[in-house]
Amino acid sequence: LQEAMTLFLERGPLREDSLWNVKEETQQVNFGQRTGLLVVLEGSEAEGETPMRSEIYMIRADNQLIYIFGSSAPLSDWEATSPILEAILNSVEILE
């Protein structure tokens, strides 16, 4: 799963022309009944855009499909928004 996360980040938010940075290194987390990975990023898509915080979760299902969930909000709104985003993520159930 770590290899998939690294590839996702390198081809997406951490590509060479990106303004995103890793705020918290990849860590193992429980996601529902599964173990997955979480990485926290901060940055923006382009110079001058609103600074954002993103939490990227990656989970592998029993059938080996990989699910990626992300929650993002402006840095200035993160404290107020994060409980709502957490509730949404906690409502996810992977059915196979």
Summary of the structure (lengths in Angstrom):
residues: 96
radius of gyration: 13.8
end to end distance: 18.3
largest distance: 42.1
contacts: 242
relative contact order: 0.18
helix: 27%
strand: 41%
